[in-house]
Amino acid sequence: MGTESFSKGLVEIISSSDESAKIEEEFLQVLQALNTNSEALDVFRNFGIPADKKIEAISNIFSSRVTSMTLDLVTLTISQGFADNLSEIEQQVSNYIAEKRGAALAKVVSAVELNESTQKNLKAALKNKLGRDVELSLKVDSSVIGGIKVSIGERTFDGLLSSKFSDIQTVLEGR
């Protein structure tokens, strides 16, 4: 089974829950946390460590922080051998959840956290451009100097200052 099929199955399980919004948020947060921790990823990707030990580690780390269903979904993901694909699964689950709601998922990268007003204005502008509702997946990247980058599917709107500087450098080097 590939990550797409697995991710769709996860979304169906999440959607069938009475606490779907909470489980969705928790599941994506856990995957983000694991994706940003290289030591944890090394453990979960190590085939020399038995699956039951990996599940025990997940349980010890997250059992007091998330619902039992979220914990079950994370352990299912790890036990089925998808530790190498957590980023991909996170992205696919986010996309499928947005699709299920009839919206597009916009991945937004910025230097600082966007306030509610900015998020609302961004959603409205993207909805106007795309002709459908938009859900935001926000990421603050400390390496970003300024500006914002928005990716929706294959389309990217790049307003990062670093990109502008790179464009200027290319022009200047070409002279």
BELWO-V765853 format. One record per backbone hydrogen bond with DSSP energy under -1.0 kcal/mol. NH is the residue of the N-H (numbers start at 1). CO is the residue of the C=O. E is the energy in kcal/mol with one decimal. If there is no record, write none. Layout:
{{NH	CO	E} {NH	CO	E}}
//
This chain:
{{6	2	-2.2} {7	3	-3.0} {8	4	-2.5} {9	5	-2.1} {10	6	-2.3} {11	7	-2.3} {12	8	-2.1} {13	9	-2.3} {14	10	-2.9} {15	11	-2.9} {16	12	-1.4} {17	14	-1.4} {20	17	-1.1} {23	19	-2.6} {24	20	-2.8} {25	21	-2.1} {26	22	-2.7} {27	23	-3.1} {28	24	-2.2} {29	25	-2.1} {30	26	-2.7} {31	27	-2.3} {32	28	-2.3} {33	29	-2.6} {34	30	-2.6} {35	31	-2.6} {36	32	-1.5} {37	34	-1.2} {41	37	-2.3} {42	38	-2.3} {43	39	-1.8} {44	40	-2.6} {45	41	-2.0} {49	46	-1.2} {54	50	-1.6} {55	51	-2.5} {56	52	-1.9} {57	53	-2.1} {58	54	-2.4} {59	55	-2.6} {60	56	-2.5} {61	57	-2.2} {62	58	-2.8} {63	59	-2.3} {65	62	-2.0} {66	62	-1.7} {71	67	-2.3} {72	68	-2.4} {73	69	-2.3} {74	70	-2.3} {75	71	-2.6} {76	72	-2.3} {77	73	-2.2} {78	74	-2.3} {79	75	-3.1} {80	76	-1.8} {81	78	-1.8} {82	77	-2.0} {85	82	-1.6} {89	85	-2.9} {90	86	-2.6} {91	87	-2.2} {92	88	-2.7} {93	89	-3.0} {94	90	-2.2} {95	91	-2.5} {96	92	-2.9} {97	93	-2.4} {98	94	-2.1} {99	95	-2.7} {100	96	-2.3} {101	97	-1.2} {102	99	-1.8} {103	98	-2.9} {104	133	-2.5} {106	135	-3.3} {107	151	-3.2} {108	137	-2.9} {109	149	-2.7} {110	139	-2.1} {119	115	-2.5} {120	116	-2.6} {121	117	-2.5} {122	118	-2.6} {123	119	-2.7} {124	120	-2.3} {125	121	-2.5} {126	122	-2.7} {127	123	-2.8} {128	124	-2.3} {129	125	-2.0} {130	126	-3.0} {131	127	-2.9} {135	104	-3.1} {137	106	-2.9} {139	108	-2.2} {141	110	-2.8} {144	141	-2.0} {149	109	-2.3} {150	157	-2.5} {151	107	-2.6} {152	155	-2.8} {155	152	-2.3} {157	150	-3.4} {159	148	-2.5} {161	146	-2.5} {164	160	-1.7} {165	161	-2.9} {166	162	-2.1} {167	163	-2.2} {168	164	-2.3} {169	165	-2.6} {170	166	-2.3} {171	167	-2.0} {172	168	-2.7} {173	169	-2.6} {174	170	-1.4}}
//
